[in-house]
Amino acid sequence: TIGTTVRVGNSDTERNTLVAKLALCHPLHLLAVIKSRLGHSQAVDTKQIASQNASTIFKKDEKICNFSARGANAKKAWRGRAFSLVKKGGSDYNESVFYQIYPLGFCGAPFENDGILTHRILKVNDWIEHIKNLGANAIYFSPVFESDTHGYNTRNYKKIDCRLGTNDDFKEVCKNLHKNNIKVVLDGVFNHVGRGFWAFQDVLQNRENSRYRDWFFIDFNGNSNYNDGLWYEGWEGNFDLVKINLRNEEVINHIFECIKLWIDEFDIDGLRLDVAYCLDKDFLKRLRSYTDSLKNDFLLLGELLHGLSLIHISEPTRLRCI
C-alpha cells in the first residue's frame, strides 16, 4: 500500500487534508478509502490515476478534488509495488474494486492477545451494505487468524483470532459477503510466524530434540534478543516474526492444508501474500498450482516493497508486476 495525500482543491486548510490508502489490486482498479478529519469517507476508483499521468479528478460531496501523484507518470511510479500471480488470460479480478479491512483495528480488539473470546468479527455484517454502496465487489481482510499481537505474528493458521470470534463467526461473515456478490481475499502470511506459533514453542521447549527444529532457521549455539539460548532468523531483523523454512516439505504441506481448510470452510476466493518478495520462488510456483487444483480463478496477489521487481516465472505460473 502507498500513503498519498489528497487535498481539496478549493481550500488550503488543515482540516481539508485527506489521506488515501491505495491498495494495489490487479491490474489498475484500486479502491482508495479516503478519510478526512471530519470523519467522511469516499471510495475512489483509481484506474484513472494510472491513465491520466500526474493527476486525476475525484468528487467529494459534489466538490472537485485534485489528486497529485508523485512524478509525471503515476502509472510508472506505482508499478512494482505489488504483483499478481495470475493465469494467462486474466480473471474476473481485472474488473474488481477492493475494500480493505484490518479486522483487529476495525473491530476494536486489544493489541495484546488477551485470550478472551469476543465475537467482534460479526461487526462486518453491518458494513456490507456500505461496502456495496461504495461500488466494491471484493474485500481484502488483513490477518484474521490467531496471533500474538498485530495479526502478522501468527500462532495458529487454522483458528480465527479469539479477539475476533470463532471460525463459525467468520464463516457467517464470508457467507453474507458472497450472498452480496462480494469476493473474499485473506492475508496469507507465509514468510514468518509469531513466537507463540505452536511449532516454534516446541522448539523453545525441546531445542535440538524438537521434531520442528527444521521448520525454522535455528542456531543452537547462538542467542536471541529474547535470551532464548538459541538464535533464529526473524523477518528483516524483527524477532517477534520468526522466519519459516519454505523448503521444508512438512512446512509446505501444513500451509497447503490450512489453505484447503480456508477454502472448504470459508469459501475464500484468493490470498494476498504478505512480503511476497521474501517468499521462496519454488514455493510460489507450487502454491499457484495447488490453489488452481482447489478452486478456479483463485487470486494470488503479492506484496512488493522498496520498488523491487521479480523475474517472470514460466507457465503455469506467471509472476507479473502490475
Order of alpha helices (4+ residues) and beta strands (2+ residues): beta-beta-beta-beta-alpha-beta-beta-alpha-beta-beta-alpha-alpha-beta-beta-beta-alpha-beta-beta-alpha-beta-beta-beta-beta-alpha-beta-alpha-beta-beta
